[in-house]
Amino acid sequence: MDVDEPTGDGDNVEEVTAAEEEEDDAVEEIHDQEEAILTVVEDDCNGLVNEIVSVVEFLDQISDYRRTQQKECFNLVRRLKILLPVFEEIKCFDEFPDSCKHFLHRLRKVILVAKKLLQTCNNGSKIFLALDSESIVTRFHSIYEKLNRVLVKTPFHELNISDDVKEEIDALCKQLKKAKRRTDTQDIELAVDMMVVFSKTDPRNADSAIIERLAKKLELQTMDDLKRETIAIKSLVQEKGGLNVETKQHIIELLNKFKKLQGVEATDILYEPSTANNKSFTKSTSLVLPHEFLCPITLEIMLEPVIISTGQTYEKESIQKWFDAGHKTCPKTQQTLAHLSLAPNYALKNLILQWCEENNFKLPEKETCSSQSENESEEQKDEVSLLVEALSSSQLEEQRKSVKQMRLLARENPENRVLIANAGGIPLLVQLLSYPDSGIQENAVTTLLNLSIDEDNKKLISNEGAIPSIIEILQNGNREARENSAAALFSLSMLDENKVTIGLSNGIPPLVELLQNGTLRGKKDALTALFNLSLNSANKGRAIDAGIVQPLLQLLKDRNLGMIDEALSILLLLASHPEGRQAIGQLSFIETLVEFIREGTPKNKECATSVLLELGSNNSSFILAALQFGVYEHLVEIASSGTNRAQRKANALIQLISKSEQI
């Protein structure tokens, strides 16, 4: 997966990205909120110093961050605490020079942005933070860049800062300059699991084992956890512009899957009866709005309900914006639409008017779209168009800057991915894959990886003939480019036709090579891509011919890598292939399976039992070998206390053993 980090010499990025502009807006909101608590006179520098110290000390008291951002949060707080000795030395100043006032104001602004982000990571929706983890990492890095830009201009002489403290600040600036925007292994694994669960075509999207693993990673395994998460999600969707409809649906779908694990009835909080507490409504403490009156996109009562081709009803303005963004699917069902025509739902509109009259409920006045929002959208389109134009520039440096900036834009949100595609960026990016510049190649393939998150873009990328070029980079690119090429192939292989194309384009051997000799991240990217590709029958034979079995067996031996379940999952696919059974069906492997069945994690036991069942169903000698290693009593234990899937597999295996004994 794309986990961007600087690819050049580590210099600060001076360009102001869209994400940074959003954070600056957020600072103003924070400032308004803070004024109710702290009144700071603009020229009162001692007040500024005290406020900054209070904020840093407050952040140091927070100990419970969401698991997906925990490492980044503690790193940020640790770096902010390095600033405290500076304020100890200057807090008793009687008069500050103008340069010092400017420095303190800029520093306060960055620290308030950091506070906003850290509080989000402390009490925000766990599912949303995991789903949006790449964007969150970008925000952390943006804070590092801004903090560095402020600190490198620290007026040490005017503030009479000691040499020891100056050295600490200089060292901090070096840390900030080198700060990575790369998620750790856990984040990458989490992102892959979530991509699978949210896929409409991947057969594993309802796999209870994957959902259980996600629940464990996100720490959403108890009723209290789920109740708190539900509250956090409701708070999130009520924020102005807090979520787009796709993200809302993904979050609710996963929350319901977690509820089902706990035996709780799945509900859609987007459609639950909602009290009229929205600021657009006339407030009533007892009145409940019928959920069918609410637009699935805005969650507000509909003024002009219209029906689309799937039969679903939406507020006219909201669904039109959805179409204008380039979508050709139903937001609720994700079905491809036969046409984009809208039909007024007069029956529902009359019901709404009748209900409002009977309940003395005043409908909100229809709000016109703000010119500011429209201007921002147009500015974003213009920015994307300029970047696309620069991709074909004859100036090498201009190409480098534009493809790097586009890489960042493609990370930020779904809207940017649609804008880049609509502006014709994909064909030019595919051309750059063959450009004789390693930096451009890396940024181009990573941008395509980010763009491929959009389902429509997957088709556009493959239709432009990108797959052979991505495979070429996988074979010969630099380390980062090879890893992101593997992740791109995984993303593109979500489409069945691309599984075939990648296999026929000889993409499996370099993935196997990366699995065997790559970094930890490279191994994981290769492993997930190979799993997806091996869902295709012909690709199983290609993977076996490429020598996939030995590196998979090695992953089972090296338990510290944390890829046992993934390796066993691929071996399960290979076990359904005659050549695969021949390659893995050795006594030593059967013994390894029995070891996992005996003493592995619940997921290990489930996967190992599944592999043994597949092998034994085709050749009873595997069953006899497993019995010699004492598998039976452990199967009985799993049949009564394993995961749901493990219990089914263990019972099937026990029945198979009984039949083989009768023979």
Secondary structure, DSSP 8 states (H G I E B T S, - for coil): -------SS-----S--HHHHHHHHHHHHHHHHHHTT----TT-HHHHHHHHHHHHHHHHT-----TTTHHHHHHHHHHHHTTHHHHHHHTT-S---HHHHHHHHHHHHHHHHHHHHHHHHHHS-HHHHHHTHHHHHHHHHHHHHHHHHHHTT--HHHHT--HHHHHHHHHHHHHHHH------HHHHHHHHHHHHHH-SS-GGGG-HHHHHHHHHHTT--SHHHHHHHHHHHHHHHHSTT---HHHHHHHHHHHHHHHHHTT-----TTTS-EES-STTS---SS-EE-GGGB-TTT-SB-SSEEE-TTS-EEEHHHHHHHHHTT--B-TTT--B-S----EE-HHHHHHHHHHHHHTT----------HHHHHHHHHHHHHHHHHHHHHT-S-HHHHHHHHHHHHHHHHH-HHHHHHHHHTTHHHHHHHHTTSS-HHHHHHHHHHHHHHTTSHHHHHHHHHTTHHHHHHHHHHHS-HHHHHHHHHHHHHHTTSHHHHHHHHHTT-HHHHHHHHHHS-HHHHHHHHHHHHHHTTSHHHHHHHHHTT-HHHHHHHHH-GGG--HHHHHHHHHHHTTSHHHHHHH--HHHHHHHHHHHHHS-HHHHHHHHHHHHHHHHH-HHHHHHHHHTT-HHHHHHHHHHS-HHHHHHHHHHHHHHHHHHH-
